[in-house]
Structure formats: structure tokens, C-alpha cells
Amino acid sequence: MPITLTPGRYRGLKSTSLAARDVFGIVAFDQRGSYRKMMPEGASYEMLAQVKGEIIGALSKEASAILTDPTYGLNAAMEMNPSAGLLLALEKSGYSGDASYRKTELIPSWTPEKIRKAGASAVKFMVYYHPESGALAEELEGLIRRVVADCHQWDLPVFLEPMSYSLDPAVSKDSADFAAERPSVVIETARRLSRSGADALKLEFPLDIKFNQERAEWQEACAALSEASAVPWVLLSAGVDFEQFKPQAQVACERGASGFLAGRAIWKEAAAMSSVARADFLAKTARDRLRELLDIAASSARPWTDFYSAPQSSESWYEDYN
């Protein structure tokens, strides 16, 4: 039976999903450190903010929502198409600790209260997480619960993004060895963290398609992921090319995902272009890519309203609304 949400969280999910159907078609551009690396060395803050604004402004005309960051995304958020919802990232870019013990930090002086006051529809919170990391996993689960509670205090829904990684410094995430454990890591992560209080999960494809091209196994893994998750989940693009992401999105949506929350697969090439070339690319190639993904979500994704229902009105509902 669907869970009844509070008014703000229900409206937040509504305003970030496609109007014709309650599924997500969200464009992500909250990169900071990796974004600087895409740009010319020594690029100014003003240039980084402007380019981000141009990309977000163009794609917000089609997307159900935009995810951006407080560092470079303010101007873009203020100028994007008002028909699109707005998600803002809460966490610091990157992680502290070493590669096999990754700790998440919050941005100083950046809070759910400020995100609500800035006009956002929802919060995105990313953590590096491995279900077998012992004390670190427990610490992160506690942090997630605290962050979710803080966001819910301001009636903001939370899109939680757990990113997998290898606990063995000698084993790369891009290796065949990690690819073999990836399905169990991603699915178990969904099982655990979907019960953390977060309203939706932003998840990786459960298989590394460099090592597995079997469509039937993709379908089986995505179905298992959907069964494990107690909340709606959306597929992230993880920086892959569009030609790789599109079939992943198709299978994920057909097997229970509630849409996508994708970035570089749509706009990656635009960042380093001239302003004129960028405008042409966004108006044609990036727009066409986004429309193809939106068509997949609209036709195949599972509505998030399978999980949540709207609060019921009464004459005095606002008296108890906290």
C-alpha cells in the first residue's frame, strides 16, 4: 500500500517528474571538481558558472527537473525554465579518507533550510557506500538518517545517491574483479539504504556493461534491484556515453526504475565547446538525446506514485501541519 507523504515532499516529487506521468526525467549537472577538469586550465569562476548556466538553461526546457550545485549553479537555477523542478546537492564534492575508506562531508554553511529557502523542490545527497565496509557503513547510515530527518523537517524529499567502490585498493572499480561483485553490492545497497528514510534512490546500473553484454542478465539484475528497493529508484549515467546509457535506461525502466537522473551522457561534449558551438550542440544533439530518454521514461518507467500517495485534505489540515 502506498505511503502517504507530507504536502511538501509530495509536491517536491510532483514538481520534479513528468507532468503526463509520474516518472522522472531529470538532468544532472552538479559536478564541481570533475567539471573544473573538463574546462580549460585557469578557467574563472564566472566562466564556469556561465557555461553551467548555458547548459542547464537549454536542457531545462525539456527535462522534468534539473540537479545542480550551490557552487556554480545559482545563476543557472535562477534562469532555468520554470516548468522544470530544481534539485540541489547537499554534500561536498569528492570524499575524505583514502580510496578504500571514503567518508562523506557536508558543505559548510549549506543546509536543508537554505535549500528550501532557495526555492528547490528536493535535495540530492551522495555518499560513497559499500555494504561490507563495517563501521564506515554504519557511520554513513547514521549520517544518512540525520540528513534525511533534517531535510524532512523542511518538508523536502531526498534523492539519495550511493556510489559503489572497491574496498581493496588493488582492485579498480573498472576491473573485471569488481564487475563480478558489482551486482550484489548495488542490490544490497539498495535494500539497506531504501529503508533509511530517503524518498528515492539514484542508483548505478547493477552490471558493468563492459564485461557483460547479455540483455537477459541486465533485465534480471534490474528486476532484482527493483525488488530490493523499498522506494522509487532512478538510473544515473555515471559519465558513460549516450550510446551506452540509452539501452541501460531502457532495460532499467522496463524492469522497475522510475526514470533517470543523468548528466554527462546528455551534455558532456558541450562543456568544452565555444559558446556558439555549445548552443548548436544543445539545441540539436543534447536535446535529441534527452527526448529519447524522456520517451523511454514516459513509456516504460514505473510511476513513483506506486509507492506514495498524496496527503488528504480536511478543513483544518493546516493546523496540524508542522
Sequence and secondary structure as in RCSB ss.txt:
>XXXX:A:sequence
MPITLTPGRYRGLKSTSLAARDVFGIVAFDQRGSYRKMMPEGASYEMLAQVKGEIIGALSKEASAILTDPTYGLN
AAMEMNPSAGLLLALEKSGYSGDASYRKTELIPSWTPEKIRKAGASAVKFMVYYHPESGALAEELEGLIRRVVAD
CHQWDLPVFLEPMSYSLDPAVSKDSADFAAERPSVVIETARRLSRSGADALKLEFPLDIKFNQERAEWQEACAAL
SEASAVPWVLLSAGVDFEQFKPQAQVACERGASGFLAGRAIWKEAAAMSSVARADFLAKTARDRLRELLDIAASS
ARPWTDFYSAPQSSESWYEDYN
>XXXX:A:secstr
  EE  HHHHHHHHHTB TTSS EEEEEE  SHHHHHHS TT  HHHHHHHHHHHHHHHTTTSSEEEE TTT HH
HHHHS TTSEEEEE B SS BS TTS B  B TT  HHHHHHTT SEEEEEEE  TT THHHHHHHHHHHHHHHH
HHHTT  EEEEEE   SSTTS TTSHHHHHHHHHHHHHHHHHHTTSS SEEEE  SS TTT   HHHHHHHHHHH
HHH SS EEEE TT  HHHHHHHHHHHHHTT  EEEE HHHHGGGGGS HHHHHHHIIIIIHHHHHHHHHHHHHH
   GGGTEE     TTHHHH  
